[in-house]
Amino acid sequence: MDKEFFQRKVQSRLASFDHDKDGVITRADVDMVTGRALGAFGVAATSAQGKALSDAAGTFWSQVAADADGDRDGEIRQEEFFEAVACFQRAAQPWIRALVSAADRDGDGKLTAQEYRTVLQALGADKQALRQLDQRPAAPIPVEAAQITALEFFADHKPYSPATWSFGKF
C-alpha cells in the first residue's frame, strides 16, 4: 500500500464531507451531503426516496461515529478518520445504495452519464474528474456498478483503481 497516497485520499474524503471546513466531520456535515444530493437529484426530502436517503445517512453517521469517534465528542478528526477508514466502507453501504438509487430518476436500474456525474459531484469528486467524465462516452452505468465504485472508493488503497479515478487525483 502507498501510505502517502492513501493519506492524501483520506484527507480528500474528509474535506468532501467537511462542509463548514472546520477540520472535523459531524452529523451536520453528513446531513449537508445528503441534502446536497437530494437537491441535485430533484428528490424531495419528504418523499420515500428522500426519507430512505436521510435514514441511511443517519445510520451511516451512527456507525461511523461508533467506530471512529474515539473521544465521543460528536466530531471525527482527521486522525480518527484515517484510523477508522475501513469502517467507512461497511457503514456507507446503505447510504451509498440509497444515494445511487435516488440518482436513478427513471428507475430503470441504470444511471445516465448526467445522473452518474451528479452522484460523483454529491460525493465530492473534484472538478478535473468531472471534466474527464464529460469526455467519456455516455453509455448508461448500471446502478449496482455505480454503487460498487462509490463503496470501493472509501477503502481502496490502490492509486490506479477505477474507484479512485472516478473521484480525481490525490
Disulfide bonds with the S-S distance in Angstrom:
none
